[in-house]
Amino acid sequence: MAQQQADNVARIVASKMMRTTAYHRPSPSLFFYPGLNSQPFHKASDFSFTKDFENNLKEVQDEYLKLNEAYGDKDDYEKQDGEHTLNDGTWKWMNFIEKGERTNQELFKEHCPITTQLLEQSIGPQLMTGTPFSYTFFSTMSPGTSIAPHYGACNLKLRCHFPLFVPEECFLRVAGDPRPWEEGKMIIFDDSYEHEAANLSKEKERVILLIDIWHPDLIQAEV
């Protein structure tokens, strides 16, 4: 019942912003690899690491708060003057992987040892690195922030959202299907479909751990 109510809220909120009801297809902006299973959302329970993250929600929440305090006003979402951005509002990143390269490793090891272990061991080689298309970071959307509809750069990956702090007035929309984030419940989707997100709360931040993983259809030689 609670999940159905959350789904309904997400659809109502998203309906105010949705641009089209047209049929959606994957359309990566830079690179398309043929032959991979293509669907907007994937079942999180099909991925073994999901349970590990969900069983450690409180620990990851606490580690986010410690890292955020250590960051202070620092923000890894760097924008050049005059650069076009997708977001309207304030969107803060604390990177673990940036453009395929591990970064801030000492900060994460100091303040987020459990999160680091989950990323490096529970996800392990599925964690996407080595390409300019791959990111893993804590993503904080301030109240009133939205991210415009867009397509990911490639279909080589799936994007995971592990929600940590979520106001009710939030949604993720992928291929025309708006869904709510639920604290501690992993969402896995193909970001080569058009997608957007919004935190329409007036007071509360929306915080997730965003994780890019290799598409599970890829064999190691293809990776």
HELIX and SHEET records of a PDB file:
HELIX    1   1 ALA A    2  SER A   15  1                                  14    
HELIX    2   2 ALA A   44  ASP A   46  5                                   3    
HELIX    3   3 PHE A   49  GLU A   54  1                                   6    
HELIX    4   4 LEU A   57  TYR A   71  1                                  15    
HELIX    5   5 GLN A  105  HIS A  111  1                                   7    
HELIX    6   6 PRO A  113  GLN A  117  1                                   5    
HELIX    7   7 LEU A  118  ILE A  123  3                                   6    
HELIX    8   8 GLY A  124  GLN A  126  5                                   3    
SHEET    1   A 7 PHE A  41  HIS A  42  0                                        
SHEET    2   A 7 ILE A 187  PHE A 189 -1                                        
SHEET    3   A 7 LYS A 157  PHE A 165 -1                                        
SHEET    4   A 7 ARG A 206  TRP A 214 -1                                        
SHEET    5   A 7 THR A 136  MET A 141 -1                                        
SHEET    6   A 7 TRP A  91  GLU A  98 -1                                        
SHEET    7   A 7 GLU A 101  ARG A 102 -1                                        
SHEET    1   B 5 ASN A  87  ASP A  88  0                                        
SHEET    2   B 5 THR A 145  HIS A 150 -1                                        
SHEET    3   B 5 HIS A 195  ASN A 199 -1                                        
SHEET    4   B 5 CYS A 170  VAL A 174 -1                                        
SHEET    5   B 5 ASP A 177  ARG A 179 -1                                        
END                                                                             
